[in-house]
Amino acid sequence: MNENQSNRRSFLKAGLTLSAATLVAPTMAIAEVAAEEEGFKIAVGPYIQTNFGDSMTILWLTNKNAAGWVEYGQQADQLNQKAYGKAELGLMQANSRLNAVTLKNLKPGLKYYYKIVSKEIKDFQPYKLTYGEMVNSSVEEFVNADVNKEEVSFLMLNDTHDRPESIPHLLGLVPEKKQDFIFFNGDIFDYQTDEKQIIDHMLQPCVNHFAKNTPFIYVRGNHETRGKFAREFPQYYMHVGHTAFTLGPVRFVILDTGEDKEDAHPVYAGIVNFDDYRAQQAEWLKSEINSKEFKKAPFRIVMMHIPPRFSGDAHGPKHCTELFEPLLNQGKVDLVLSGHTHKYMVHQPDKNLNHYPLIIGGGPKTGTRTITKIKADKNKVVVSMLDDSGKEVGAYTAFRK
C-alpha cells in the first residue's frame, strides 16, 4: 500500500487520488474464503485502478494472509521491475489477504506487462516469520493512459443489484473498441453483507471480463450504504466517493450522493449523517467548478448515482437537487450521467431547471438493463445508451460551446 496512508481522508479535496493509501486490510474476518486445509491461492484478481497520470495500482485478494508484490516491465518476458505495497512508518503491507501495489513513474501511452506474486505467511511471531507456499498470476498487460490524448471512450453500468451475470452480458454488447475505463454508477449490490458477496457479485465478473487490463472507477449508490459490511466495503476499491480528474478533453466530476432516505429513518438507527456529507461535497464542488482544470476543459461531465433531478420526492433526491443543481448550472456542465430510478431516460436541457442534459441508466431486470457508451473529442461528446438486447434506447450529442 502507499506509504502516505494519511491521505485517505484528504484525497477527496485533491482530485482523483486513486492510490493504495485508500485501502486498508479488513480488521476482522467476515467470512472465511477457504477452509484451513485448503491450499494457498489467489482468491480474486488482479484488477487494476488508476489516477490517470503516471501510476497504476494492482489489487488482489488471497485466501490466506500473505505478503505480496508485483513484477512488471515493458516486455512480457522481461518483468525486471518489482513493486511492493507500502504502509506508513516504514512497514510494508503484509499479513493480510487484501493487496494493493502501486506502480509509479509510468510513461504515458505505453503498454506495461505485469504479474502478481503472493507468499503465504503461515506464522507471524514477534521475532520469527514463517513463510509458506508462493503463488503468482499469469502475465497480464495494460496501457498507461496519456492524459493529453485527443479522444476518450468509456462505458457506464449502473443498478445491477446483485445480478453478476449482467456485467458480462452488458459489456458484451459493446465489443468493438477498447475503453479507457469502465464506470460503475452505483447500486451494483442490494446491500453489503460480506467479502464473498463483493467477490462473487462484482470483482470476479470484472476480472473475468476486463479488469486485469482495463481500469474501472466506482461511485457508491444508496444501496452500497446499507448492510453490516458497508463500512468495510470501500477497502476493496481505490475509489468510491467524490472526486475529479482530467482525461483527454474531459474534466470528470464524480459525486457520491449517499442514501435516498433521511438520516433519521429508523432503519439507520442513528448511525449515518448523509446530509452533512452531501453538504461537504457541495462546498467541494464550488471549489471544483472554479478550478482552472474545470474551466479550461473542453467538456465537463458529472457522474452521480442519484440524479440531480427527476428521481422522486424522497429526501435524498430532493437534497441532491437543492445542493447540486444550482452548482451544475453555474458550472455550465455539459453532461450528467446517473442511475437510481431503474427507468432509462434522456432528459434534454431546460433553461428554467436543469441547464445540462441528463442521461439516466436503466434498472436491474431483464428488459430494463442498460449500458451507456460515451466518447468525447475536443469538438463533441457522443452518448449512446443500449438496452440489454443491444438496441439503442437513448442518445445525445453535446457540441463544444
C-alpha positions in Angstrom: 0.0 0.0 0.0 1.0 3.6 -0.5 3.1 4.8 2.4 1.1 8.0 2.6 -1.8 6.4 4.3 -2.8 9.7 5.9 -4.0 10.9 2.6 -7.0 8.6 2.9 -9.1 11.4 4.4 -7.8 14.2 2.4 -7.9 12.8 -1.1 -11.5 13.9 -1.6 -10.3 17.5 -1.8 -7.3 16.8 -4.0 -8.9 15.5 -7.2 -8.6 11.9 -8.2 -6.1 10.2 -5.9 -6.7 6.5 -6.6 -3.7 5.5 -4.5 -3.2 2.5 -2.4 -3.5 4.8 0.6 -7.2 4.4 0.4 -7.1 0.8 1.1 -6.5 -0.9 4.5 -6.7 -4.6 5.3 -10.0 -5.8 6.8 -9.8 -5.7 10.6 -11.9 -8.7 11.1 -12.8 -11.9 9.2 -16.4 -11.6 8.0 -16.3 -14.9 6.2 -13.6 -17.4 5.6 -12.7 -17.6 1.9 -11.4 -21.1 2.3 -11.2 -23.8 4.8 -8.0 -24.1 6.8 -6.9 -27.2 5.0 -7.3 -25.6 1.5 -4.1 -24.8 -0.3 -2.9 -21.2 -0.6 -4.2 -19.4 -3.7 -5.3 -16.1 -5.2 -8.9 -15.7 -4.3 -9.7 -12.9 -6.9 -7.7 -10.7 -9.1 -5.7 -9.0 -10.3 -7.9 -5.9 -11.0 -6.5 -2.5 -11.8 -7.3 1.1 -10.8 -5.6 4.3 -11.8 -5.3 8.0 -11.2 -4.9 8.6 -15.0 -1.4 10.0 -14.6 1.9 8.2 -14.1 0.7 5.3 -11.9 -1.4 2.2 -11.9 -2.5 0.2 -8.8 -2.9 -3.5 -8.9 -5.3 -5.1 -6.4 -6.0 -8.7 -5.5 -7.0 -11.0 -2.6 -5.5 -14.2 -1.4 -7.4 -16.8 0.6 -4.9 -16.6 3.5 -2.7 -13.9 5.0 0.4 -13.2 2.9 3.0 -10.8 1.7 2.7 -9.7 -2.0 4.3 -7.8 -4.7 4.1 -7.0 -8.5 6.7 -7.8 -11.1 6.4 -5.6 -14.2 8.2 -4.2 -17.3 7.6 -3.1 -20.8 8.2 -6.6 -22.3 6.3 -9.7 -21.4 9.4 -11.8 -21.0 11.3 -9.2 -19.0 9.5 -8.3 -15.8 12.6 -6.7 -14.4 11.0 -4.2 -12.0 9.3 -5.0 -8.7 6.9 -3.0 -6.6 5.5 -3.7 -3.1 2.5 -2.4 -1.2 3.6 0.2 1.3 2.2 1.3 4.7 3.1 4.2 6.8 6.0 4.4 9.3 8.2 2.1 7.2 6.1 -1.0 7.4 5.4 -2.7 4.1 2.0 -4.2 3.5 1.9 -7.8 4.8 0.0 -10.3 6.9 -3.3 -9.5 5.1 -5.4 -11.0 2.3 -6.1 -7.7 0.6 -3.3 -6.4 -1.6 -2.7 -3.1 -3.3 0.5 -2.3 -5.1 1.0 1.0 -7.0 3.3 1.1 -10.0 4.8 4.6 -10.2 6.6 6.8 -12.8 4.9 5.1 -15.7 5.1 6.7 -19.1 2.0 8.0 -20.9 0.6 5.8 -23.6 2.9 2.9 -23.1 2.0 -0.8 -22.6 3.2 -2.5 -19.5 3.2 -6.2 -18.6 2.9 -7.4 -15.0 2.1 -10.4 -12.8 1.1 -10.5 -9.1 3.0 -12.7 -6.6 2.0 -13.7 -3.1 3.8 -15.7 -0.4 1.7 -17.1 2.4 2.6 -16.1 5.9 2.0 -19.3 8.0 3.1 -17.9 11.3 3.8 -14.4 12.4 5.7 -14.2 15.7 7.4 -11.1 17.1 10.8 -12.3 16.1 10.1 -15.1 13.6 8.1 -15.0 10.5 7.4 -18.4 8.7 6.5 -18.3 5.1 4.6 -21.0 3.2 3.7 -21.5 -0.4 4.2 -18.9 -3.1 1.7 -18.3 -5.9 1.5 -15.9 -8.9 -0.8 -14.9 -11.7 -0.2 -15.2 -15.4 1.4 -12.2 -17.1 -1.2 -9.5 -17.9 -0.9 -6.2 -19.6 -2.4 -2.6 -19.5 -1.8 0.7 -21.3 -1.0 3.6 -19.1 -3.3 6.4 -20.3 -2.0 9.5 -21.8 -3.9 12.3 -20.1 -3.4 14.5 -23.1 -4.9 12.1 -25.5 -7.3 13.6 -28.1 -10.2 11.2 -27.6 -11.6 9.4 -24.5 -14.1 6.5 -24.5 -15.7 4.8 -21.6 -18.8 2.7 -20.6 -21.2 3.2 -17.8 -23.1 0.4 -15.9 -25.5 1.1 -13.0 -28.1 -0.6 -10.8 -27.3 -4.3 -11.5 -28.4 -5.1 -7.9 -26.5 -8.4 -7.1 -27.0 -9.8 -10.6 -23.4 -10.6 -11.5 -24.5 -12.1 -14.8 -25.5 -8.6 -16.0 -21.9 -7.4 -16.0 -20.5 -9.6 -18.8 -23.8 -9.6 -20.7 -24.0 -5.8 -20.9 -20.3 -5.3 -21.6 -20.6 -7.9 -24.3 -22.9 -5.6 -26.2 -20.0 -3.2 -26.9 -17.2 -5.5 -28.2 -15.8 -3.2 -30.9 -13.5 -0.9 -29.1 -11.2 -1.0 -26.1 -12.3 1.5 -23.4 -10.2 3.9 -21.4 -12.2 2.8 -18.3 -15.4 1.3 -17.1 -17.6 3.4 -14.8 -19.9 1.7 -12.2 -22.5 4.3 -11.2 -23.8 2.7 -8.0 -26.2 0.1 -6.8 -24.2 -2.8 -8.1 -25.4 -4.6 -4.9 -28.6 -4.6 -2.9 -26.7 -4.1 0.4 -23.4 -5.0 1.8 -23.2 -8.4 3.5 -19.6 -9.7 3.4 -16.5 -10.0 1.4 -17.7 -13.1 -0.5 -20.6 -11.0 -1.9 -18.2 -8.4 -3.2 -16.0 -11.0 -4.9 -18.8 -13.1 -6.4 -21.1 -10.4 -7.5 -18.7 -7.8 -8.8 -14.9 -8.4 -8.6 -14.8 -11.8 -10.2 -17.1 -11.0 -13.1 -15.0 -7.8 -13.7 -11.7 -9.8 -13.5 -13.0 -12.4 -15.9 -14.2 -9.9 -18.5 -11.9 -6.8 -18.4 -10.4 -5.7 -15.1 -7.0 -7.3 -15.5 -6.3 -5.0 -18.4 -8.8 -2.0 -18.2 -9.3 0.0 -15.0 -12.7 0.7 -13.5 -14.0 3.5 -11.3 -16.8 3.1 -8.8 -19.1 5.5 -7.0 -21.5 4.3 -4.4 -25.2 4.1 -4.9 -27.6 4.4 -2.0 -27.7 0.6 -1.7 -24.0 0.3 -1.1 -24.5 2.4 2.1 -26.7 -0.4 3.6 -25.8 -3.6 5.4 -23.4 -4.7 8.1 -20.4 -4.7 5.7 -21.0 -1.1 4.3 -18.1 0.3 6.3 -15.6 -2.2 5.1 -16.8 -2.1 1.5 -14.6 0.9 0.3 -11.5 -1.1 1.3 -11.8 -3.3 -1.8 -11.7 -0.4 -4.3 -9.5 2.5 -5.0 -12.3 5.0 -5.2 -16.0 5.0 -4.2 -16.5 8.7 -3.2 -16.5 12.1 -4.8 -13.5 13.3 -6.8 -12.4 14.9 -10.1 -9.9 14.1 -12.7 -9.0 15.1 -16.3 -8.6 12.6 -19.1 -8.2 13.8 -22.7 -10.7 16.6 -23.5 -12.9 15.9 -20.5 -12.9 17.1 -16.9 -14.7 14.3 -15.0 -16.5 15.1 -11.7 -17.9 12.3 -9.5 -20.3 12.9 -6.7 -21.3 10.4 -4.0 -25.0 11.0 -3.5 -25.4 8.8 -0.4 -28.7 7.4 0.8 -32.1 8.4 -0.5 -33.7 8.0 2.9 -33.5 10.7 5.6 -30.8 10.3 8.2 -33.3 9.9 10.9 -35.0 6.9 9.2 -35.4 4.1 11.8 -33.5 1.6 9.6 -30.3 3.5 10.2 -30.6 3.6 14.0 -28.9 6.9 14.3 -25.5 5.9 12.8 -25.5 7.9 9.5 -25.1 11.5 8.5 -25.5 11.8 4.7 -27.0 15.3 4.9 -23.7 16.7 6.2 -21.7 14.5 3.8 -23.6 15.9 0.8 -23.2 19.5 2.1 -19.5 18.9 2.3 -19.5 17.8 -1.2 -21.4 20.9 -2.3 -18.7 23.0 -0.8 -16.0 20.9 -2.6 -18.0 21.2 -5.9 -18.0 25.0 -5.5 -14.2 24.9 -5.5 -14.1 22.4 -8.3 -16.1 24.5 -10.8 -13.9 27.4 -10.1 -10.7 25.4 -10.7 -8.5 26.0 -13.7 -8.7 22.3 -14.6 -12.5 22.5 -14.7 -12.7 25.8 -16.6 -10.1 25.1 -19.3 -11.5 21.6 -20.2 -13.4 21.4 -23.5 -16.1 19.4 -21.8 -17.2 18.8 -18.2 -19.0 15.5 -17.4 -20.6 14.9 -13.9 -21.3 11.3 -12.8 -23.6 10.7 -9.8 -25.8 7.8 -8.8 -29.0 9.7 -7.7 -29.9 12.2 -10.4 -29.9 15.9 -9.5 -33.5 15.9 -10.8 -36.2 13.6 -12.0 -35.8 11.0 -9.2 -38.8 11.5 -7.0 -39.7 13.2 -3.7 -37.6 11.1 -1.3 -35.3 13.1 1.0 -32.0 12.2 -0.7 -33.0 13.1 -4.2 -34.6 16.4 -3.1 -31.4 17.2 -1.2 -29.3 16.5 -4.2 -31.4 18.8 -6.3 -31.2 21.5 -3.7 -27.4 21.3 -3.2 -26.0 20.3 -6.6 -28.3 21.5 -9.4 -27.5 25.3 -8.9 -23.8 24.5 -8.9 -24.1 22.2 -12.0 -25.9 25.1 -13.8 -23.4 27.6 -12.6 -20.5 25.5 -13.8 -22.1 25.1 -17.2 -21.8 21.3 -17.1 -22.0 19.6 -20.5 -23.5 16.3 -19.4 -24.7 14.5 -16.2 -24.8 10.7 -16.0 -26.9 9.0 -13.4 -28.9 5.8 -12.4 -31.1 5.1 -9.4 -34.6 5.4 -10.9 -34.5 2.0 -12.8 -36.1 3.7 -15.7 -33.7 4.8 -18.6 -34.3 8.2 -19.9 -32.6 11.1 -21.7 -33.7 14.5 -20.3 -32.9 17.5 -22.5 -31.5 20.7 -21.1 -34.1 23.1 -19.7 -33.3 26.8 -19.4 -35.5 27.0 -16.3 -34.4 23.9 -14.5 -31.5 21.7 -15.5 -29.3 23.6 -17.9 -27.5 20.4 -18.7 -28.6 17.2 -20.5 -29.2 14.3 -18.0 -28.8 10.7 -19.0 -30.3 8.1 -16.6 -29.4 4.5 -17.0 -31.9 1.6 -16.5 -32.6 -0.9 -13.8 -31.7 -4.5 -12.9 -34.4 -6.6 -14.5 -34.2 -8.1 -18.0 -35.6 -5.6 -20.4 -34.7 -2.6 -18.3 -30.9 -3.1 -18.1 -28.7 -0.6 -20.0 -25.1 0.1 -20.9 -24.2 3.6 -21.8 -21.4 4.4 -24.3 -19.7 7.8 -24.1 -17.0 9.1 -26.5 -15.5 12.5 -26.5 -13.1 14.5 -28.5 -12.3 18.2 -28.5 -15.4 19.0 -30.5 -18.2 16.9 -29.2 -19.4 14.3 -26.7 -21.5 11.4 -28.1 -23.7 9.3 -25.9 -25.5 6.1 -26.9 -27.5 4.1 -24.4 -28.3 0.4 -25.3 -30.8 -1.8 -23.6 -29.9 -5.4 -22.8 -30.9 -6.6 -26.3 -28.4 -4.2 -27.9 -31.0 -1.8 -29.1 -30.3 1.9 -28.8 -32.8 3.4 -26.4 -31.2 6.8 -25.8 -28.8 9.2 -27.5 -27.4 12.6 -27.1 -24.6 14.7 -28.7 -23.1 17.7 -26.9 -21.1 20.1 -29.0 -18.3 22.3 -27.7 -19.7 25.7 -26.8 
